[in-house]
Amino acid sequence: MPQLNPTPWFPILVFSWLIFLTIIPSKILKHTFSKEPKFDTQKSKSDSWIWPWQ
């Protein structure tokens, strides 16, 4: 059965994982957002909800 022969598929698997682990993370880490998120250090006071069933 040719499906059980790993010779043609193993190099393809290794090469694809090599691409996923080397090239793609560097491209993702170089990406910059147009708007940086702002983190608010102060906690906002929220009003408690009045539940009608209590």
N, C-alpha and C positions, 0 to 999 in steps of 0.2 A: 504494500500500500504506500503510495508516494506521500500521503499526508503525514506519515510517521517519520519521514526523513527530515531531520532538522537542518540539514545543510543549507537549503536555499532560504529558509525563513529566519534562522537565528541571526545571521548578519543584518537582515532587514530590521529585526526587532532591536538589536543593539544599536544600530545606526539611528533609528527613530528616537530611541531613548536618549541617545547622546545629543541629538538636536533639541529635544525637549528640556534637557537638563543644563545645556550650555547657552544656546542662542536665545531661546524664548524668555528665560528669566531676566537676562540682561536687557532685552527690549522692554519688558514690562517695568523694570525698575527705572529706566530712563524716561518713562512717560511722566509728563507733568500735567496737572490739572489747571484749567483756566481760572478757577476760583478755589483758593485754599480754604478749607473749613476753619471756622472760628470756634474756639472752645471757650465757653463762658465759665469763669471760675466761681462766679457767685450763683448761689442756688436761688431760683425764683420761687416765691411763695405761691403755692397753689391752694385754691380754696377747696375745702372738702365737698364732696358731692352729697346731696341729700337724696337718699334713695327712697322712692315712694312706697316700697313694700316693707319698710322697717317701721 
